[in-house]
Amino acid sequence: MFRFFVTCARGMEGALRRELADMRIAGAKGDRGGVWFEGPLDMGMRVCLHSRVAVRVLVRLGTFDAADQQSLYAGTRAIPWRDWLTATSSFAVDANIRDTPALTHSGYVALKVKDAVVDALRNAFGARPDVDPKSPDVSIVLHLAKGQAGIFLDLAGESLHQRGYRVAMVDAPLKETLAAAVLLLGGAHADAPFIDPMAGSGTLAIEHVLAARGIAPGLRRRFGFERWPSLPPETRAAWKRLRAEADQAFHEAEHRPLPPVVCADIDAAALAAARKNAAAAGVDDAITFERADVAALEHRWPVATLATNPPYGERLQPADLDALYTAMGRAFERLSGWRVIILCGNPALERAIRRKPTVFHRLWNGPLEVRLLRYDMK
Ligand SMILES: C[S@@+](CC[C@H](N)C(=O)[O-])C[C@H]1O[C@@H](n2cnc3c(N)ncnc32)[C@H](O)[C@@H]1O
C-alpha cells in the first residue's frame, strides 16, 4: 500500500474528489491544492490516465523531521532508493519549501536531497546514477514545511495538463485541466448540444467531447513511471491492462454519435488552431467549426450547454471590452432553456449579464483569481 498525494490547481479540490469517487477510489481526504488517498501503485497510475483535473500524482516514499541540512540528508538517505533507481537510471529533484528557517533556498535543498540519493545508490551499487533535470527517468519531489519533509516520486513526471493534443496555440489558451474543471463544476450536459462561441484553440469543446465519450485524457501521452527501471512485474502487468482497457474504450467510443458540438470564434486563425487540436485529440469528427461573432448567437436548440472563456481584457481597449460584454449579455438573453457556463476573469462581464448565477466557484487561472458562473436561462 502506498500513500498518494494528487495535486490540482486551487479551487479544484472538490472536482478532484468527485473524479476519484467516480474511479471508485475511496477515502480521499482533501487538502488545499490536492487530495490524499491510499492504495497500490497501479491505483496512482489509474489517476494519471483518467483524471481530467489532477496536475500531479505523487507517491510518498517517506516522511521525517528535517529542520536542518543534516536531518534532511539523513532522512533522505534512509529511504530504500535501490527499490526505485539503478546505477544507470537518471533522476531529478524538485523541492518545494516553506516555513523552515534553516532551509530557505529550494535549489540548495534540492542539491542536498540529490547528494543523499547519489550516496545511497553509490553505497548500494558501487556506481552513481546521472542527474538529468530536463528528461529524468525518475522525478523526485521534496515537500518541506515547518521542518517536516515528505519525499515523493512524481508518477507522471510532467504536469498532467499536458494531454498531448495541443499542437496549435492561440493567445491565452485555457489549461486542459482547468477547462475540464469548468465543465465538471459547471455541470455541462453530456447528452445535449454544446457550444463554445469564443472557443480560441478549442480546449473546452475538446474536453467536453473527451468526457462525453468517456475517453481517458491521458491516452495520448507517455507517463514518467513507464521509464522507471524497477517497477514490479505485477505492477507493469496492471498498467498494461489499464492502458488496454482505456484503448478499447476509446475505440468503442470513437465514432459514437454525440449531440452537436460547436466551436465558434470570430478569429479564423483561432478556429484553424482549434481544428488541428481536435484532430490531434481524435475528436474532430464530433465538432463543427464556425466563424461567427458571439453577438449573432442564435437559440438553435431548446436545451444546450454553452461554456466559454471570454477575453478578460488584457488586449482589448476598455470601450471595446464593454461593447463585447454588452453584446454577450444581450445574446445570452435569447438562450432560454440553456445552461450558460462562463469562466469569468472580469467583474464587468457579470454586471453586463445582469442575473444571479445558479452555480458559483472561485478558481485560479494561473495566478489570476477567476469565477466560474453558471446561469440557467429561463
Ligand atoms: C481567452 S480566448 C479563449 C481561449 C480558449 N478558451 C482556449 O482554450 O484556447 C477568447 C477568444 O474569444 C474570441 N473572441 C473575441 N471576441 C469575439 C467575438 N465578438 N465573437 C466571437 N469570438 C470572439 C477571441 O478570438 C479568442 O479566441
The ligand as a MOL file (V3000), in Angstrom:
LIG
                    3D

  0  0  0     0  0            999 V3000
M  V30 BEGIN CTAB
M  V30 COUNTS 27 29 0 0 0
M  V30 BEGIN ATOM
M  V30 1 C -9.4520 33.8660 -23.9310 0
M  V30 2 S -9.6610 33.3520 -25.5790 0 CHG=1
M  V30 3 C -10.3660 31.7530 -25.4230 0
M  V30 4 C -9.3090 30.7410 -25.1970 0
M  V30 5 C -9.8370 29.3310 -25.2540 0
M  V30 6 N -10.6710 29.0030 -24.1070 0
M  V30 7 C -8.7020 28.3230 -25.4010 0
M  V30 8 O -8.5900 27.4160 -24.5760 0
M  V30 9 O -7.8800 28.4780 -26.3080 0 CHG=-1
M  V30 10 C -11.0310 34.3050 -26.1240 0
M  V30 11 C -11.4400 34.0880 -27.5700 0
M  V30 12 O -12.5660 34.9340 -27.8210 0
M  V30 13 C -12.5400 35.2690 -29.2050 0
M  V30 14 N -13.4150 36.4420 -29.4330 0
M  V30 15 C -13.1820 37.7300 -29.0960 0
M  V30 16 N -14.2420 38.4920 -29.4810 0
M  V30 17 C -15.1570 37.6640 -30.0500 0
M  V30 18 C -16.4440 37.8460 -30.6170 0
M  V30 19 N -17.0130 39.0500 -30.6850 0
M  V30 20 N -17.1030 36.7630 -31.0730 0
M  V30 21 C -16.5430 35.5190 -31.0380 0
M  V30 22 N -15.2940 35.2980 -30.5120 0
M  V30 23 C -14.6180 36.3500 -30.0260 0
M  V30 24 C -11.0710 35.5280 -29.4560 0
M  V30 25 O -10.7790 35.4200 -30.8540 0
M  V30 26 C -10.3900 34.4530 -28.5950 0
M  V30 27 O -10.0870 33.3300 -29.3830 0
M  V30 END ATOM
M  V30 BEGIN BOND
M  V30 1 1 1 2
M  V30 2 1 2 3
M  V30 3 1 2 10
M  V30 4 1 3 4
M  V30 5 1 4 5
M  V30 6 1 5 6
M  V30 7 1 5 7
M  V30 8 2 7 8
M  V30 9 1 7 9
M  V30 10 1 10 11
M  V30 11 1 11 12
M  V30 12 1 11 26
M  V30 13 1 12 13
M  V30 14 1 13 14
M  V30 15 1 13 24
M  V30 16 1 14 15
M  V30 17 1 14 23
M  V30 18 2 15 16
M  V30 19 1 16 17
M  V30 20 1 17 18
M  V30 21 2 17 23
M  V30 22 1 18 19
M  V30 23 2 18 20
M  V30 24 1 20 21
M  V30 25 2 21 22
M  V30 26 1 22 23
M  V30 27 1 24 25
M  V30 28 1 24 26
M  V30 29 1 26 27
M  V30 END BOND
M  V30 END CTAB
M  END
